[in-house]
Amino acid sequence: MQNQKPDHNLRKSFIGVLIFVSSAFLFGIGIWLILGPAKALEFFGGYLIEFSLSLDNIFVFLTIFIANDISLKAQHKALNYGIAGAIVLRFLFIFFGLQLISRFEWLLYVFGVILIISGSLMFKEKKEKPGANRIMGVIQKRLRIAPDYKGEKLFIRQDNILYATPLLAVIILIEFSDIIFAIDSVPAIFSITTDLLIVYSSNIFAILGLRQLYFVIQHLHERFAYVKYGVGLLLIFTGIKLGGGLFHLHIDNLISILIILAIIVSSIVVSIIVSGKKKRNIFKTL
């Protein structure tokens, strides 16, 4: 019975992802009926971008949890806090980002260049994440962290001294990570729309499904090894689309959605094929 538990959890998480994706689809249909097809296409395009970019977030979260030896139950708690914080942080990023763009339209072209650079860097192999290590180092200097604590509490008292737990440090690190991710993901959706309702709602639907998607990727992350290159291509594409206005280049949102789908589906298919071949080669050597 115990051997069946991971498969059961995987099915449960996968069903959760389907529920959130279906909810986003129904919300998009509602926008279609109320605001028209153009706004609905903006929502679907924005949601696809945010959902796709969240895949890279998940791989980083997985690395953080493994590096800090966070238990599965504590990971649930960390993700809940992370998602709640992301909902607030994304609104602030989007609101002030749109305010800046309305005053300085040329910033869209700057964002386009940033996205192209970010996408290109994803094709460069990285053995470690020094940025995350530096942030964790700063957190550990500022907080009194309990040594060798394993559990789900954020604070504990030992010898009448209040300590923060490693879980709290990881939650703070996740929030910082989301700020870094927002630098890419928020400008990326500006390539589709600058409508506050569409931008924020597509972000929220992608974020709400992040928890269940994390546990699917946690079980199958070896099968998605090449998805990061798809995310890189997606960033480059949105950067070109965002900066295209400088050269009077316009890519229709329907075409953009098809291109985004093609990039993500292709990267997933390639990942599955390559990981399958590697697994077969391992069995041959045994």
C-alpha positions as CSV (number, residue, x, y, z in Angstrom):
1,M,0.0,0.0,0.0
2,Q,2.8,2.4,0.8
3,N,4.3,2.0,-2.7
4,Q,1.1,3.3,-4.2
5,K,1.1,6.5,-2.2
6,P,3.4,8.5,-4.6
7,D,1.2,7.5,-7.6
8,H,-1.9,8.5,-5.6
9,N,-0.4,11.9,-4.7
10,L,0.7,12.4,-8.4
11,R,-2.8,11.7,-9.6
12,K,-4.3,14.0,-7.0
13,S,-1.8,16.8,-7.9
14,F,-2.5,16.3,-11.6
15,I,-6.2,16.5,-11.1
16,G,-5.6,19.7,-9.1
17,V,-3.7,21.2,-12.1
18,L,-6.5,20.2,-14.5
19,I,-9.1,21.9,-12.2
20,F,-7.1,25.2,-12.1
21,V,-6.5,25.1,-15.9
22,S,-10.2,24.4,-16.5
23,S,-11.1,27.3,-14.1
24,A,-8.8,29.7,-16.1
25,F,-10.4,28.4,-19.4
26,L,-13.9,29.1,-18.0
27,F,-12.8,32.6,-16.8
28,G,-11.5,33.3,-20.3
29,I,-14.8,32.2,-21.8
30,G,-16.5,34.6,-19.4
31,I,-14.3,37.4,-20.6
32,W,-15.2,36.4,-24.2
33,L,-18.9,36.7,-23.4
34,I,-18.7,39.9,-21.4
35,L,-15.8,41.9,-23.0
36,G,-15.5,40.3,-26.4
37,P,-13.1,37.9,-28.2
38,A,-10.2,40.3,-28.4
39,K,-9.9,40.6,-24.6
40,A,-10.4,36.9,-24.2
41,L,-7.5,36.2,-26.6
42,E,-5.4,38.6,-24.5
43,F,-6.3,36.7,-21.4
44,F,-5.5,33.3,-22.9
45,G,-2.2,34.5,-24.3
46,G,-1.3,36.1,-21.0
47,Y,-2.2,33.0,-19.1
48,L,-0.2,30.8,-21.3
49,I,2.9,33.0,-20.9
50,E,2.5,33.1,-17.1
51,F,1.8,29.4,-16.8
52,S,4.8,28.5,-19.0
53,L,7.2,30.8,-17.1
54,S,6.0,29.3,-13.8
55,L,7.6,26.1,-14.8
56,D,11.0,27.6,-14.3
57,N,9.9,29.0,-10.9
58,I,9.0,25.4,-9.9
59,F,12.4,24.0,-10.8
60,V,14.1,26.7,-8.6
61,F,11.7,26.0,-5.7
62,L,12.5,22.3,-6.0
63,T,16.2,23.1,-5.8
64,I,15.7,25.4,-2.7
65,F,13.7,22.7,-0.9
66,I,16.2,19.9,-1.6
67,A,19.2,22.1,-0.7
68,N,17.6,23.0,2.7
69,D,16.3,19.6,3.5
70,I,12.6,20.7,3.8
71,S,10.1,17.9,4.5
72,L,7.2,17.3,2.1
73,K,4.7,18.6,4.7
74,A,6.7,21.7,5.3
75,Q,6.9,22.3,1.5
76,H,3.1,22.5,1.4
77,K,3.2,25.2,4.1
78,A,6.1,27.1,2.3
79,L,4.2,27.0,-1.0
80,N,1.0,28.3,0.6
81,Y,2.9,31.3,2.1
82,G,4.8,31.8,-1.1
83,I,1.6,31.9,-3.2
84,A,-0.1,34.3,-0.8
85,G,2.9,36.6,-1.0
86,A,3.1,36.3,-4.7
87,I,-0.5,37.4,-5.2
88,V,0.3,40.7,-3.4
89,L,3.7,41.2,-4.9
90,R,2.5,40.6,-8.5
91,F,-0.3,43.2,-8.0
92,L,2.3,45.8,-6.9
93,F,4.6,44.9,-9.8
94,I,1.8,45.1,-12.4
95,F,0.2,48.2,-11.0
96,F,3.3,50.3,-10.8
97,G,4.7,48.7,-14.0
98,L,1.6,49.9,-15.9
99,Q,1.9,53.3,-14.3
100,L,5.5,53.6,-15.6
101,I,4.6,52.4,-19.1
102,S,1.7,54.9,-19.3
103,R,4.2,57.7,-18.6
104,F,7.3,56.3,-20.4
105,E,6.2,54.1,-23.3
106,W,9.8,53.6,-24.4
107,L,10.2,51.3,-21.3
108,L,8.4,48.6,-23.2
109,Y,11.4,48.4,-25.6
110,V,13.8,48.2,-22.6
111,F,11.7,45.3,-21.2
112,G,11.9,43.6,-24.6
113,V,15.7,43.7,-24.5
114,I,15.7,42.4,-20.9
115,L,13.5,39.5,-21.9
116,I,15.7,38.6,-24.9
117,I,18.8,38.6,-22.7
118,S,17.1,36.6,-19.9
119,G,15.9,34.0,-22.5
120,S,19.4,33.7,-24.0
121,L,20.9,33.2,-20.6
122,M,18.7,30.1,-20.0
123,F,20.6,28.3,-22.7
124,K,23.8,28.7,-20.6
125,E,24.4,25.8,-18.2
126,K,24.4,26.8,-14.5
127,K,25.7,24.4,-12.0
128,E,24.6,26.5,-9.0
129,K,22.5,29.5,-8.2
130,P,24.8,32.0,-6.5
131,G,22.0,34.7,-6.3
132,A,19.9,32.4,-4.2
133,N,22.9,31.5,-2.0
134,R,23.7,35.1,-1.4
135,I,20.1,35.9,-0.4
136,M,20.1,32.9,2.0
137,G,23.4,34.1,3.4
138,V,21.9,37.6,4.1
139,I,18.8,36.0,5.7
140,Q,20.9,33.9,8.0
141,K,22.9,36.9,9.1
142,R,19.8,39.0,9.9
143,L,17.8,36.2,11.6
144,R,18.7,33.9,14.5
145,I,18.2,30.5,12.8
146,A,17.6,27.4,14.9
147,P,20.3,24.8,14.1
148,D,19.2,21.4,12.8
149,Y,15.5,22.1,13.2
150,K,13.0,20.0,11.2
151,G,9.3,20.7,11.4
152,E,6.6,23.1,10.2
153,K,6.9,25.9,12.8
154,L,8.2,29.3,11.7
155,F,9.5,30.2,15.2
156,I,10.6,28.1,18.1
157,R,11.9,29.0,21.6
158,Q,15.0,27.2,23.0
159,D,16.6,28.1,26.3
160,N,14.3,31.1,26.5
161,I,15.7,32.4,23.2
162,L,13.4,32.9,20.2
163,Y,14.8,31.4,17.0
164,A,13.5,31.5,13.4
165,T,13.4,28.1,11.8
166,P,15.0,27.2,8.5
167,L,11.5,27.0,7.0
168,L,10.9,30.7,7.6
169,A,14.3,31.4,5.9
170,V,13.2,29.3,2.9
171,I,9.8,31.1,2.7
172,I,11.6,34.5,2.6
173,L,13.9,33.1,-0.1
174,I,10.9,32.0,-2.1
175,E,9.4,35.5,-1.9
176,F,12.6,37.0,-3.0
177,S,12.7,34.5,-5.9
178,D,9.2,35.5,-7.0
179,I,10.3,39.1,-7.1
180,I,13.2,38.1,-9.4
181,F,10.8,36.0,-11.6
182,A,8.3,38.9,-11.8
183,I,11.0,40.9,-13.5
184,D,10.7,38.5,-16.4
185,S,7.1,37.4,-16.3
186,V,5.3,40.8,-15.8
187,P,7.1,42.5,-18.8
188,A,6.5,39.3,-20.9
189,I,2.7,39.6,-20.5
190,F,3.0,43.3,-21.5
191,S,3.8,41.9,-25.0
192,I,0.2,40.7,-25.1
193,T,-1.7,43.4,-23.2
194,T,-1.4,46.3,-20.8
195,D,-5.0,45.9,-19.5
196,L,-4.8,45.8,-15.7
197,L,-7.7,43.3,-15.3
198,I,-6.3,40.9,-18.0
199,V,-2.7,41.1,-16.8
200,Y,-3.5,40.6,-13.1
201,S,-6.2,37.9,-13.6
202,S,-4.0,35.8,-15.9
203,N,-1.2,36.1,-13.3
204,I,-3.4,35.1,-10.5
205,F,-4.8,32.0,-12.3
206,A,-1.2,30.9,-13.1
207,I,-0.1,31.5,-9.5
208,L,-3.1,29.6,-7.9
209,G,-2.2,26.5,-9.9
210,L,1.4,26.7,-9.0
211,R,1.1,24.6,-5.8
212,Q,-0.4,21.6,-7.5
213,L,1.8,22.0,-10.6
214,Y,4.9,21.9,-8.2
215,F,4.0,18.5,-6.9
216,V,3.5,17.1,-10.4
217,I,6.9,18.4,-11.5
218,Q,8.4,17.1,-8.2
219,H,7.4,13.6,-9.2
220,L,8.4,14.0,-12.9
221,H,11.1,16.7,-13.0
222,E,13.6,14.3,-14.7
223,R,11.1,14.0,-17.6
224,F,11.0,17.8,-18.0
225,A,14.7,18.6,-18.2
226,Y,14.5,20.5,-21.5
227,V,11.5,22.6,-20.7
228,K,13.8,25.4,-19.5
229,Y,15.0,25.8,-23.1
230,G,11.3,26.2,-24.2
231,V,10.9,28.9,-21.5
232,G,14.1,30.5,-22.8
233,L,12.6,30.6,-26.3
234,L,9.4,31.9,-24.9
235,L,11.2,34.8,-23.2
236,I,13.1,35.6,-26.4
237,F,9.8,35.5,-28.5
238,T,8.0,37.8,-26.1
239,G,11.0,40.1,-26.0
240,I,10.9,40.4,-29.8
241,K,7.2,40.9,-29.8
242,L,7.5,43.6,-27.1
243,G,10.3,45.5,-28.8
244,G,8.8,44.9,-32.3
245,G,6.8,48.2,-32.1
246,L,10.1,50.1,-32.5
247,F,10.4,48.6,-36.0
248,H,6.6,48.7,-36.6
249,L,6.5,44.9,-36.3
250,H,3.1,43.6,-35.0
251,I,2.4,39.9,-34.2
252,D,-1.3,39.2,-33.8
253,N,-2.3,37.8,-30.4
254,L,-3.9,34.6,-32.0
255,I,-0.6,33.9,-33.8
256,S,1.3,34.6,-30.6
257,I,-0.9,32.1,-28.7
258,L,-0.2,29.4,-31.4
259,I,3.6,30.1,-31.3
260,I,3.6,30.0,-27.4
261,L,1.8,26.7,-27.5
262,A,4.1,25.3,-30.1
263,I,7.2,26.3,-28.1
264,I,6.0,24.8,-24.8
265,V,4.5,21.6,-26.3
266,S,7.7,21.0,-28.4
267,S,9.9,21.4,-25.3
268,I,7.8,19.0,-23.3
269,V,7.8,16.4,-26.1
270,V,11.6,16.7,-26.6
271,S,12.1,16.3,-22.9
272,I,10.0,13.2,-22.7
273,I,11.7,11.6,-25.8
274,V,15.2,12.4,-24.6
275,S,14.5,11.3,-21.0
276,G,13.0,8.1,-22.3
277,K,16.1,7.3,-24.4
278,K,18.4,8.0,-21.4
279,K,16.3,5.6,-19.2
280,R,16.5,2.9,-21.9
281,N,20.3,3.4,-22.2
282,I,20.7,3.0,-18.4
283,F,18.8,-0.3,-18.5
284,K,21.0,-1.5,-21.3
285,T,24.1,-0.9,-19.3
286,L,22.8,-2.9,-16.3
